[in-house]
Structures are given as structure tokens and as C-alpha cells.
Amino acid sequence: MPDRIATTRWTGALTTGSGITNLASSGAGQFTFSLPTRAGEPNGQTSPEELVAAAHSACYSMQLSALLTAAGTPPERIDTQATVSQNQRGEAYLITGIRLIVRAAVPGADAAAFRRAAEKAKDVCPVSVALSGTAITLDAELEQ
């Protein structure tokens, strides 16, 4: 599989500067961020934590789809929300937890099989594995 590349340029001091991250591999876009919007309201900018949430929700959804399909119950729809919690300790910002909320329509799946697949996807999706030092919780519901 090819590597994926993002680049970031930060300009200025931490408290007054700003950064821009480019999704270099795909050319899909660029995102601006700064400390005030990272620690406070987004005001149209993103943060590293929001980008982690985006990566996790996308990765988890794909992993769950693969597991459900392999079990013979391909999903009609999977909606995943990832919420990244953070706190500041001294000068460091720490990701303290990630909460995944998934709602899915999976024709032919029973609730127990869906729950097993949802838990396994949480444990084996590559982003979950990369973030294994962080508490990841899951709220999964099968919708009919």
C-alpha cells in the first residue's frame, strides 16, 4: 500500500501563530489551525484532534463494513461519530479519550452479531491500533 502524506507549515509563536496542513497525497484540501481555535471555539479552523477524529471515524466505518461483509451481512449504511477529548497538562495537550458512536443499517444482521463486529472493528481498525494508548469507548446500535 502506498504511504499517505500530509504536510504542515507553522508560522510564528505558539500563542499568536497559525498553521496550515495540506493533504499532499490526495490533494483533497488544506486546513488552517491555531492555538486559540485548538483550545477554544473552532471559528472555521480545525485542530490536530479534529483531524484524528476524522481519521478514526473513517477508518472505523471501513473496518466495520469489511467485517460485516465478510460475515455475509454487508451494511446498507454506517454512520460513525468520533469525539476526541483533550486536556492540557502544563504546556502539553493530551488526547484523553475517544468515543465512537455508530449507528448502522445492516439487513440480515442480528444485534449480537452486529455488536461483536462493532467491538472487533474498534479493536482492529488501523487508527484504533495506532491510538492504543488512548481509552476508546464504543456506543453501537443496529438500526432496522
C-alpha positions as CSV (number, residue, x, y, z in Angstrom):
1,M,0.0,0.0,0.0
2,P,1.3,3.5,-0.8
3,D,2.3,5.9,2.0
4,R,0.0,8.8,2.8
5,I,1.5,12.2,3.2
6,A,0.3,15.4,4.9
7,T,2.4,18.5,5.3
8,T,2.2,21.3,7.8
9,R,3.7,24.8,7.9
10,W,3.6,26.6,11.2
11,T,4.3,30.3,11.3
12,G,5.0,32.4,14.4
13,A,4.9,31.8,18.1
14,L,2.6,29.2,19.6
15,T,0.1,31.7,21.1
16,T,-0.1,34.1,18.2
17,G,0.9,31.9,15.2
18,S,-1.0,29.7,12.9
19,G,-0.6,26.6,10.8
20,I,-1.8,25.1,7.6
21,T,-1.9,21.4,6.8
22,N,-2.2,20.1,3.3
23,L,-3.4,16.7,2.4
24,A,-0.5,16.1,0.0
25,S,-1.2,12.6,-1.2
26,S,-4.7,13.2,-2.3
27,G,-4.7,16.9,-2.9
28,A,-8.1,16.9,-1.2
29,G,-7.6,20.1,0.7
30,Q,-5.9,22.1,3.3
31,F,-6.8,23.0,6.8
32,T,-5.8,26.0,9.0
33,F,-5.4,25.9,12.8
34,S,-4.1,28.0,15.7
35,L,-3.8,27.6,19.4
36,P,-6.8,29.8,20.2
37,T,-9.0,27.7,17.9
38,R,-7.4,24.4,19.2
39,A,-8.1,25.2,22.8
40,G,-11.4,27.1,22.3
41,E,-14.0,27.5,19.6
42,P,-13.1,26.4,16.1
43,N,-14.2,29.6,14.3
44,G,-13.9,27.8,10.9
45,Q,-10.5,26.3,11.7
46,T,-9.6,22.7,12.6
47,S,-7.2,21.1,15.1
48,P,-5.0,18.1,15.2
49,E,-7.6,16.5,17.4
50,E,-10.4,17.0,14.9
51,L,-8.3,15.5,12.2
52,V,-7.7,12.5,14.4
53,A,-11.5,12.2,14.9
54,A,-12.0,12.4,11.2
55,A,-9.4,9.7,10.6
56,H,-10.8,7.5,13.3
57,S,-14.4,7.7,12.2
58,A,-13.5,7.0,8.6
59,C,-11.2,4.1,9.4
60,Y,-13.6,2.5,11.9
61,S,-16.5,2.7,9.4
62,M,-14.5,1.0,6.7
63,Q,-13.3,-1.7,9.1
64,L,-16.8,-2.4,10.4
65,S,-18.1,-2.6,6.8
66,A,-15.4,-5.2,6.0
67,L,-16.2,-7.3,9.0
68,L,-19.9,-7.2,8.3
69,T,-19.5,-8.0,4.7
70,A,-17.1,-11.0,5.5
71,A,-19.9,-12.3,7.8
72,G,-22.4,-12.3,4.9
73,T,-24.3,-9.2,6.1
74,P,-23.0,-6.2,4.1
75,P,-24.2,-2.9,5.6
76,E,-26.6,-0.6,3.9
77,R,-25.3,2.3,5.9
78,I,-22.8,3.0,8.7
79,D,-22.8,6.4,10.4
80,T,-19.9,6.9,12.8
81,Q,-19.1,9.9,15.0
82,A,-15.7,10.1,16.8
83,T,-15.3,12.5,19.6
84,V,-11.8,13.2,20.7
85,S,-11.4,14.5,24.3
86,Q,-8.4,16.5,25.3
87,N,-7.0,18.2,28.3
88,Q,-4.0,20.4,28.9
89,R,-1.2,19.4,31.3
90,G,1.3,22.1,31.6
91,E,2.3,23.1,28.1
92,A,1.2,19.7,26.7
93,Y,-2.2,19.0,25.2
94,L,-3.2,15.3,25.8
95,I,-5.8,13.2,24.0
96,T,-7.5,11.7,26.9
97,G,-10.1,9.6,25.2
98,I,-12.1,8.9,22.0
99,R,-15.8,8.0,22.0
100,L,-17.1,6.2,18.9
101,I,-20.8,6.3,18.3
102,V,-22.0,4.2,15.4
103,R,-25.5,3.6,14.0
104,A,-25.9,1.2,11.2
105,A,-28.5,-0.4,8.9
106,V,-27.4,-3.9,8.2
107,P,-30.0,-6.1,6.6
108,G,-30.0,-9.6,7.9
109,A,-27.7,-9.0,10.9
110,D,-28.8,-9.7,14.4
111,A,-28.0,-7.4,17.3
112,A,-25.4,-9.8,18.9
113,A,-23.5,-10.4,15.6
114,F,-23.5,-6.7,14.9
115,R,-22.2,-5.9,18.4
116,R,-19.4,-8.4,18.0
117,A,-18.4,-6.9,14.7
118,A,-18.6,-3.4,16.1
119,E,-16.3,-4.3,19.0
120,K,-13.9,-6.1,16.8
121,A,-13.7,-3.1,14.4
122,K,-12.9,-0.9,17.3
123,D,-10.0,-3.1,18.3
124,V,-8.5,-3.8,14.9
125,C,-9.1,-0.7,12.8
126,P,-5.6,0.7,12.0
127,V,-6.3,4.1,13.6
128,S,-7.5,2.4,16.8
129,V,-4.4,0.3,16.9
130,A,-2.2,3.4,16.3
131,L,-4.0,5.1,19.2
132,S,-3.9,2.1,21.5
133,G,-2.5,4.2,24.4
134,T,-5.8,6.1,24.5
135,A,-9.1,4.9,26.0
136,I,-11.5,4.3,23.2
137,T,-15.2,3.7,24.1
138,L,-18.0,2.5,21.8
139,D,-21.7,3.0,21.6
140,A,-23.0,0.9,18.8
141,E,-26.6,0.3,17.8
142,L,-28.1,-1.7,14.9
143,E,-31.0,0.1,13.3
144,Q,-33.7,-1.7,11.4
